[in-house]
Amino acid sequence: TAALDDALAFLSSGGKVAIMDATNSTKVRRKSIVDQVRACSNRFAVLFVEAICDDAEILETNMLSKVKNSPDFAGLSLEEAIADIKARVAKYEDVYEPVQDSEGSYIKVFNLSSKVMASHCYGRMSKSIMPFMMAIHIGSRPIWLVRAGSGEVDSERAGETDQFQLLSHLSSGGQSFARSLAAFIEERSQRYWREAGKEREPASVLTSTMPRAVESVRHMTDDHEQTAALNPIDKGTLAGGRLDVECRGDDSPQCDFEERYPDWYAEWKSDPFRKRFPGGESYMDVLKRLESVLVEVEMSTRPVLIVSHVTVLQLLAAYFRGTPVEDAWKLAIPKNTVMEVTPTSGGGFVCEEHALVLKEEGKTDSKPKGRTGKRGSWFPMIEQLSGNGMGHATMPGTLSAQGLPALLGVGVQAGASMDQ
């Protein structure tokens, strides 16, 4: 098929992982894929992912969501659309053959990750992809990304070697932001639980270990998780300390480096994503340590609030907006603004930015900026993006015992809609 040809071309050009979404419902069809991959190169390995659903309630909910949101059913009544999708599923069930151990590596996901089975999956597969697949679900809830409030730092000294900046507390403006943030989260939480028709639960709150980030949620809860995974990028010996603990603008905090360190800046600009600060981190390093955070966010069925810093939020925003991860460093992360992310039934996200008014009562701007994104522009094991337009993203290392590039085939869902 053209899709398989594109996937193999992507791998042959240096890609690490190609994902082919298809209903490979028979053993013969899967064998054909394996044979074509092996004929192309013995360096490539194949992993099948099979989603199996036999829970009647989940099936009904999934089918309703499918017919209401897919253009395939435009112009049909709800009854006609449901009958149509059930007829499609029945045709697949007639020829469906479950993936067997003899076919090689596979992962089976049962009833929306309530159970996951894996066979012949090694290394990074078990470390990264398995937890991610167990975490994702089709429930909707708001996810809020917030830059820590302003600290007691002289803007003229931003970026200098100064431990005070690492440990600075909120300024008066930062304290006002913290109050406004608490009011915003309270109002949005009430709306979410009211519209969901469920008993309210507390939001999951995650912050970096920096005092300003911790103090930014002080009016919401004393019971939240502090994690170094959300700390800003470490620039090592280059001027010392953290890069974006307190930077002046909304954009990437490298603005001063071109003037102060022109030679190093030229090297960094050639590959901003992978170039590592001397004795410190690269954006890729930060991305890798965000893996556990992303899994936790995807797993949560409650609203989630993340308070962090520019470089971390750039990477998270890239994921939710569908921005190529190599361009994450370009994203603006405004101060005193909440990025509200809402998962959609189609697998993507709707993103809105809410500028907060820094007042005692914490009123919010009524004119949010909106944008949409697709899940999967990066996951923390991703190393680089395809530059040829034939693939989404690639991973370092590999998914097989021999350390080979891998082709993932997505199997059919028995008794469920085919492309959930």
Buried (B, 14 or more C-beta within 10 A) or exposed (E): EEEBEBBBBBBBEEBBBBBBEBBBBBBEBBEBBBEBBEEBEEBBBBBBBBBBBEBEEBBEEBBBBBBEEBEEBEEBEEEEBBEBBEEBBEEBEEEBBBBEEEBBBBBBBBBBBEEEEBBBBBBBBEEBBBBBBBBBBBEBBBBBBBBBBBBBBEEEEBBBEBEBBBEBBBBEBBBBBBBBBBBBBBEBBEEBBEEEEEEEEEBBBBBBEBBBBBBBBBBBBEEBEBBEBBBBBBBBEBBBBBBBBBBBBBBBBBEBBEEEBEEBBEEBEEBBBBBBBEEBBBBBBBBBBBBEBBBBBBBBEBBBBBBBBBBBBBBBBBBBBBBBBBBBBEBEBBBBBBBBBBBBBBEBBBBBBBBBBBEEEBBBBEEBEEBBBBBBBBBBBBBBBBEEEBBBBBBEBBBBEEEBBBBBBBBBBBBBBBBB
